[in-house]
Amino acid sequence: MTTQQKQNEWFEQWSMLQDQERFLFEDWIAPLKLDDLRGKEVLECGCGGGQHTAFMEPYARLITAVDLNTADLARTRKQADSHTTYVEADIAAMDLKKRFDIVLSIGVVHHTDDPDHTVANMIRHLKPGGRLVLWVYSKEGNTLVEYGVEPLRKLFLKRLPRKVLYRLSQLITGLLMLPVYTIYTLPLTFLPFHDYFRNFRKLSFKRNVLNVFDKLNAPQVQFISRKRAERWLDPKQFEEIHISSYCGVSWRASGRLKEETQ
């Protein structure tokens, strides 16, 4: 497979913004807990600016954090006593010559050229008995984003300077606050993004701007169906499989690679 091209949008995003909401990260990796990382070697596929890496460092024995676009940026932010190694590589094509206890990717696989190939390569880096942990945007629940926001992004928004796009994200976030804090507080669960906006109310304005900016900035995205996520965690290879919807717009998918799998 050809190595994915670098995409400067990600370097600009994580230079401007940071995700400091630990509860979100813990929600996204569930049912894995941070305590489960103790004594483990972790491979983080797509480390962005290194915010999630920082959440894991007090627990994991060693972390290898890989990113094609922002490894250098994340490296500059690491703590002096860090036990993380940062690697610039395409997670779909990397060959790190070792296997890990936990291979984890949060919010990245759906932005790669070929998510299926990316996950297969991640599995090749997993020890038998090790755990694969993924969080991806779901096809289910994202119709308005896939067929409304995405065409607009491709036609108009990708040409905007990132600072202008950030101002637009602030405006959109501000406009969303009225319905989110009024009609969406009612038990009208049939409304689109009802569960998602419950989380919106837990987050700061700045963190919600990041959510909006992320949707408008991403140079590409594939929305992952549940069936596709199930194929990644083939019961012939995996046990203790867990696939669950998060806020109606994403999948948490994880499983333990069977010991006999080589």
C-alpha positions as a LaTeX table, in Angstrom:
\begin{tabular}{lrrr}
\hline
Residue & $x$ (\AA) & $y$ (\AA) & $z$ (\AA) \\
\hline
Met1 & 0.00 & 0.00 & 0.00 \\
Thr2 & 1.25 & 3.52 & $-0.86$ \\
Thr3 & 2.06 & 5.61 & 2.19 \\
Gln4 & $-0.57$ & 8.23 & 2.94 \\
Gln5 & 0.44 & 11.79 & 2.11 \\
Lys6 & 1.04 & 14.27 & 4.91 \\
Gln7 & $-1.88$ & 16.58 & 5.63 \\
Asn8 & $-0.88$ & 19.94 & 7.08 \\
Glu9 & $-4.42$ & 20.52 & 8.38 \\
Trp10 & $-3.67$ & 18.25 & 11.33 \\
Phe11 & $-0.46$ & 20.03 & 12.28 \\
Glu12 & $-2.29$ & 23.36 & 12.19 \\
Gln13 & $-5.20$ & 21.99 & 14.23 \\
Trp14 & $-3.09$ & 20.55 & 17.03 \\
Ser15 & $-0.78$ & 23.56 & 17.05 \\
Met16 & $-3.79$ & 25.80 & 17.70 \\
Leu17 & $-5.88$ & 23.57 & 19.95 \\
Gln18 & $-5.59$ & 20.92 & 22.65 \\
Asp19 & $-8.01$ & 18.33 & 24.03 \\
Gln20 & $-7.69$ & 18.34 & 27.81 \\
Glu21 & $-10.96$ & 16.50 & 28.62 \\
Arg22 & $-9.81$ & 13.34 & 30.33 \\
Phe23 & $-13.37$ & 12.07 & 30.89 \\
Leu24 & $-13.93$ & 11.95 & 27.12 \\
Phe25 & $-10.81$ & 9.88 & 26.59 \\
Glu26 & $-11.86$ & 7.51 & 29.35 \\
Asp27 & $-15.32$ & 7.22 & 27.77 \\
Trp28 & $-13.85$ & 6.53 & 24.34 \\
Ile29 & $-11.55$ & 3.70 & 25.47 \\
Ala30 & $-14.22$ & 2.00 & 27.62 \\
Pro31 & $-14.53$ & $-0.73$ & 28.77 \\
Leu32 & $-10.71$ & $-0.49$ & 28.95 \\
Lys33 & $-9.65$ & 1.60 & 31.93 \\
Leu34 & $-6.48$ & 3.60 & 32.39 \\
Asp35 & $-5.54$ & 1.27 & 35.26 \\
Asp36 & $-5.52$ & $-1.58$ & 32.73 \\
Leu37 & $-2.45$ & 0.03 & 31.13 \\
Arg38 & $-0.26$ & $-0.58$ & 34.18 \\
Gly39 & 2.86 & $-2.53$ & 33.25 \\
Lys40 & 1.85 & $-2.60$ & 29.58 \\
Glu41 & 3.55 & $-1.52$ & 26.37 \\
Val42 & 1.11 & 0.65 & 24.43 \\
Leu43 & 1.11 & 1.59 & 20.76 \\
Glu44 & $-0.89$ & 4.77 & 20.15 \\
Cys45 & $-1.80$ & 5.11 & 16.48 \\
Gly46 & $-2.35$ & 8.76 & 15.69 \\
Cys47 & $-1.18$ & 10.76 & 18.71 \\
Gly48 & $-2.10$ & 14.24 & 17.43 \\
Gly49 & $-0.70$ & 16.86 & 19.78 \\
Gly50 & 0.02 & 14.27 & 22.46 \\
Gln51 & $-2.89$ & 15.07 & 24.78 \\
His52 & $-4.13$ & 11.48 & 25.03 \\
Thr53 & $-0.56$ & 10.28 & 25.39 \\
Ala54 & $-0.24$ & 12.46 & 28.49 \\
Phe55 & $-3.34$ & 10.82 & 30.01 \\
Met56 & $-1.79$ & 7.37 & 29.56 \\
Glu57 & 1.77 & 8.11 & 30.67 \\
Pro58 & 1.20 & 7.78 & 34.45 \\
Tyr59 & $-0.15$ & 4.26 & 33.86 \\
Ala60 & 1.59 & 2.58 & 30.92 \\
Arg61 & 5.10 & 1.15 & 31.27 \\
Leu62 & 6.14 & 2.30 & 27.79 \\
Ile63 & 4.28 & 4.12 & 25.02 \\
Thr64 & 5.12 & 4.33 & 21.32 \\
Ala65 & 3.13 & 7.22 & 19.85 \\
Val66 & 2.91 & 7.30 & 16.06 \\
Asp67 & 1.66 & 10.11 & 13.87 \\
Leu68 & 2.37 & 11.04 & 10.27 \\
Asn69 & 1.73 & 14.75 & 10.72 \\
Thr70 & 2.32 & 15.80 & 14.33 \\
Ala71 & 4.90 & 13.51 & 15.95 \\
Asp72 & 7.41 & 16.36 & 16.25 \\
Leu73 & 4.78 & 18.66 & 17.76 \\
Ala74 & 3.78 & 16.06 & 20.36 \\
Arg75 & 7.44 & 15.41 & 21.17 \\
Thr76 & 7.97 & 19.07 & 22.06 \\
Arg77 & 5.14 & 18.88 & 24.63 \\
Lys78 & 6.23 & 15.75 & 26.46 \\
Gln79 & 7.23 & 15.79 & 30.12 \\
Ala80 & 10.89 & 15.64 & 31.13 \\
Asp81 & 10.43 & 12.19 & 32.68 \\
Ser82 & 8.43 & 10.88 & 29.72 \\
His83 & 8.68 & 7.20 & 28.79 \\
Thr84 & 7.07 & 7.76 & 25.39 \\
Thr85 & 8.85 & 7.34 & 22.07 \\
Tyr86 & 7.42 & 9.43 & 19.24 \\
Val87 & 7.58 & 8.05 & 15.70 \\
Glu88 & 6.66 & 9.82 & 12.46 \\
Ala89 & 4.99 & 7.19 & 10.29 \\
Asp90 & 1.83 & 6.26 & 8.42 \\
Ile91 & $-0.10$ & 3.94 & 10.75 \\
Ala92 & $-1.39$ & 2.00 & 7.73 \\
Ala93 & 2.11 & 1.26 & 6.42 \\
Met94 & 4.40 & 1.32 & 9.49 \\
Asp95 & 6.45 & $-1.70$ & 10.47 \\
Leu96 & 7.81 & $-1.16$ & 13.97 \\
Lys97 & 9.37 & $-4.64$ & 14.18 \\
Lys98 & 7.64 & $-5.45$ & 17.47 \\
Arg99 & 4.27 & $-6.22$ & 19.01 \\
Phe100 & 2.47 & $-4.48$ & 21.83 \\
Asp101 & 0.18 & $-5.35$ & 24.74 \\
Ile102 & $-2.33$ & $-2.67$ & 23.74 \\
Val103 & $-2.76$ & $-1.07$ & 20.31 \\
Leu104 & $-5.02$ & 1.93 & 20.52 \\
Ser105 & $-6.37$ & 4.53 & 18.09 \\
Ile106 & $-8.80$ & 7.24 & 19.12 \\
Gly107 & $-10.49$ & 9.32 & 16.43 \\
Val108 & $-7.93$ & 8.60 & 13.71 \\
Val109 & $-8.72$ & 5.47 & 11.70 \\
His110 & $-11.73$ & 7.08 & 9.98 \\
His111 & $-9.43$ & 9.83 & 8.65 \\
Thr112 & $-7.04$ & 7.44 & 6.87 \\
Asp113 & $-7.04$ & 6.59 & 3.17 \\
Asp114 & $-8.08$ & 2.99 & 3.80 \\
Pro115 & $-9.47$ & 2.29 & 7.30 \\
Asp116 & $-9.67$ & $-1.46$ & 6.68 \\
His117 & $-6.00$ & $-1.68$ & 5.75 \\
Thr118 & $-5.09$ & 0.60 & 8.65 \\
Val119 & $-6.80$ & $-1.62$ & 11.21 \\
Ala120 & $-5.24$ & $-4.74$ & 9.68 \\
Asn121 & $-1.79$ & $-3.19$ & 10.10 \\
Met122 & $-2.56$ & $-2.25$ & 13.68 \\
Ile123 & $-3.52$ & $-5.86$ & 14.38 \\
Arg124 & $-0.17$ & $-7.00$ & 12.97 \\
His125 & 1.45 & $-4.99$ & 15.77 \\
Leu126 & $-0.62$ & $-6.64$ & 18.51 \\
Lys127 & 0.69 & $-9.44$ & 20.72 \\
Pro128 & $-1.43$ & $-12.58$ & 21.05 \\
Gly129 & $-3.50$ & $-11.90$ & 24.14 \\
Gly130 & $-3.16$ & $-8.16$ & 23.58 \\
Arg131 & $-6.05$ & $-5.74$ & 23.20 \\
Leu132 & $-7.06$ & $-3.61$ & 20.23 \\
Val133 & $-8.96$ & $-0.41$ & 21.15 \\
Leu134 & $-10.63$ & 1.84 & 18.57 \\
Trp135 & $-12.91$ & 4.84 & 18.60 \\
Val136 & $-14.32$ & 5.92 & 15.24 \\
Tyr137 & $-17.12$ & 8.04 & 13.80 \\
Ser138 & $-20.16$ & 5.90 & 13.07 \\
Lys139 & $-22.11$ & 5.92 & 9.82 \\
Glu140 & $-25.24$ & 5.42 & 11.86 \\
Gly141 & $-26.37$ & 8.70 & 13.41 \\
Asn142 & $-24.21$ & 10.95 & 11.21 \\
Thr143 & $-26.38$ & 11.37 & 8.12 \\
Leu144 & $-26.54$ & 15.16 & 8.51 \\
Val145 & $-22.78$ & 15.41 & 8.82 \\
Glu146 & $-22.01$ & 12.96 & 6.00 \\
Tyr147 & $-24.44$ & 14.42 & 3.47 \\
Gly148 & $-24.72$ & 18.00 & 4.75 \\
Val149 & $-21.49$ & 19.18 & 6.35 \\
Glu150 & $-19.07$ & 17.07 & 4.30 \\
Pro151 & $-20.14$ & 18.38 & 0.85 \\
Leu152 & $-19.87$ & 21.98 & 2.12 \\
Arg153 & $-16.45$ & 21.29 & 3.59 \\
Lys154 & $-15.17$ & 19.82 & 0.33 \\
Leu155 & $-16.60$ & 22.61 & $-1.83$ \\
Phe156 & $-15.82$ & 25.68 & 0.27 \\
Leu157 & $-14.26$ & 25.23 & 3.69 \\
Lys158 & $-11.07$ & 23.40 & 2.78 \\
Arg159 & $-9.90$ & 26.52 & 0.93 \\
Leu160 & $-10.22$ & 28.79 & 3.97 \\
Pro161 & $-7.19$ & 29.71 & 6.08 \\
Arg162 & $-7.29$ & 27.70 & 9.30 \\
Lys163 & $-7.60$ & 30.83 & 11.45 \\
Val164 & $-10.68$ & 31.90 & 9.49 \\
Leu165 & $-12.08$ & 28.39 & 9.87 \\
Tyr166 & $-11.51$ & 28.63 & 13.61 \\
Arg167 & $-13.51$ & 31.88 & 13.77 \\
Leu168 & $-16.29$ & 30.20 & 11.80 \\
Ser169 & $-16.21$ & 27.30 & 14.26 \\
Gln170 & $-16.60$ & 29.75 & 17.14 \\
Leu171 & $-19.62$ & 31.31 & 15.42 \\
Ile172 & $-21.26$ & 27.94 & 14.76 \\
Thr173 & $-20.64$ & 26.83 & 18.34 \\
Gly174 & $-22.25$ & 30.02 & 19.64 \\
Leu175 & $-25.29$ & 29.52 & 17.42 \\
Leu176 & $-25.66$ & 25.92 & 18.60 \\
Met177 & $-25.85$ & 26.96 & 22.23 \\
Leu178 & $-29.43$ & 28.26 & 21.95 \\
Pro179 & $-31.06$ & 24.98 & 20.83 \\
Val180 & $-28.67$ & 22.84 & 22.89 \\
Tyr181 & $-29.57$ & 24.64 & 26.12 \\
Thr182 & $-33.30$ & 24.89 & 25.37 \\
Ile183 & $-35.06$ & 22.32 & 23.20 \\
Tyr184 & $-32.32$ & 19.71 & 23.62 \\
Thr185 & $-32.75$ & 19.74 & 27.39 \\
Leu186 & $-36.22$ & 18.23 & 26.87 \\
Pro187 & $-36.67$ & 14.43 & 26.73 \\
Leu188 & $-37.11$ & 14.52 & 22.94 \\
Thr189 & $-34.82$ & 11.61 & 22.19 \\
Phe190 & $-35.96$ & 11.44 & 18.55 \\
Leu191 & $-34.08$ & 14.67 & 17.79 \\
Pro192 & $-30.84$ & 14.19 & 15.82 \\
Phe193 & $-27.71$ & 14.33 & 17.98 \\
His194 & $-29.77$ & 14.28 & 21.19 \\
Asp195 & $-27.21$ & 12.22 & 23.11 \\
Tyr196 & $-24.30$ & 14.06 & 21.51 \\
Phe197 & $-25.58$ & 17.43 & 22.70 \\
Arg198 & $-25.87$ & 16.09 & 26.24 \\
Asn199 & $-22.07$ & 15.89 & 26.16 \\
Phe200 & $-21.94$ & 19.37 & 24.60 \\
Arg201 & $-23.42$ & 20.74 & 27.81 \\
Lys202 & $-20.65$ & 19.09 & 29.86 \\
Leu203 & $-17.87$ & 20.76 & 27.91 \\
Ser204 & $-16.43$ & 24.25 & 27.87 \\
Phe205 & $-17.16$ & 26.60 & 24.98 \\
Lys206 & $-13.54$ & 26.25 & 23.82 \\
Arg207 & $-13.72$ & 22.44 & 23.81 \\
Asn208 & $-16.95$ & 22.53 & 21.82 \\
Val209 & $-15.26$ & 24.84 & 19.32 \\
Leu210 & $-12.64$ & 22.10 & 18.90 \\
Asn211 & $-15.40$ & 19.59 & 18.15 \\
Val212 & $-16.83$ & 21.84 & 15.44 \\
Phe213 & $-13.40$ & 22.77 & 14.06 \\
Asp214 & $-12.42$ & 19.10 & 13.86 \\
Lys215 & $-15.45$ & 18.36 & 11.67 \\
Leu216 & $-14.74$ & 21.30 & 9.35 \\
Asn217 & $-10.96$ & 20.90 & 9.21 \\
Ala218 & $-10.50$ & 17.17 & 8.59 \\
Pro219 & $-9.19$ & 16.71 & 5.03 \\
Gln220 & $-11.04$ & 13.41 & 4.71 \\
Val221 & $-13.35$ & 11.16 & 6.69 \\
Gln222 & $-15.10$ & 7.83 & 6.26 \\
Phe223 & $-18.07$ & 7.07 & 8.49 \\
Ile224 & $-17.84$ & 3.52 & 9.79 \\
Ser225 & $-20.87$ & 1.24 & 9.91 \\
Arg226 & $-21.33$ & $-1.21$ & 12.75 \\
Lys227 & $-20.97$ & $-4.10$ & 10.30 \\
Arg228 & $-17.61$ & $-2.77$ & 9.19 \\
Ala229 & $-16.42$ & $-2.45$ & 12.78 \\
Glu230 & $-17.60$ & $-6.00$ & 13.42 \\
Arg231 & $-15.50$ & $-7.25$ & 10.49 \\
Trp232 & $-12.42$ & $-5.66$ & 12.05 \\
Leu233 & $-12.98$ & $-7.71$ & 15.21 \\
Asp234 & $-13.45$ & $-11.07$ & 13.55 \\
Pro235 & $-14.41$ & $-13.66$ & 16.22 \\
Lys236 & $-11.97$ & $-16.07$ & 14.54 \\
Gln237 & $-9.19$ & $-13.71$ & 15.66 \\
Phe238 & $-10.65$ & $-11.93$ & 18.68 \\
Glu239 & $-12.38$ & $-12.68$ & 21.96 \\
Glu240 & $-13.88$ & $-10.40$ & 24.62 \\
Ile241 & $-15.23$ & $-8.31$ & 21.76 \\
His242 & $-16.96$ & $-5.07$ & 22.69 \\
Ile243 & $-18.73$ & $-2.76$ & 20.22 \\
Ser244 & $-20.97$ & $-0.01$ & 21.55 \\
Ser245 & $-22.37$ & 3.28 & 20.35 \\
Tyr246 & $-21.11$ & 6.43 & 22.05 \\
Cys247 & $-23.53$ & 9.38 & 22.06 \\
Gly248 & $-25.19$ & 7.95 & 18.96 \\
Val249 & $-22.45$ & 9.21 & 16.60 \\
Ser250 & $-19.43$ & 6.93 & 17.12 \\
Trp251 & $-18.32$ & 3.39 & 17.87 \\
Arg252 & $-16.18$ & 2.11 & 20.69 \\
Ala253 & $-14.70$ & $-1.14$ & 19.40 \\
Ser254 & $-12.25$ & $-3.38$ & 21.21 \\
Gly255 & $-11.23$ & $-6.98$ & 21.58 \\
Arg256 & $-8.49$ & $-9.29$ & 22.78 \\
Leu257 & $-6.41$ & $-11.08$ & 20.15 \\
Lys258 & $-6.68$ & $-14.82$ & 20.73 \\
Glu259 & $-3.57$ & $-16.43$ & 22.15 \\
Glu260 & $-3.39$ & $-18.98$ & 19.34 \\
Thr261 & $-3.49$ & $-16.22$ & 16.68 \\
Gln262 & $-0.05$ & $-15.84$ & 15.12 \\
\hline
\end{tabular}
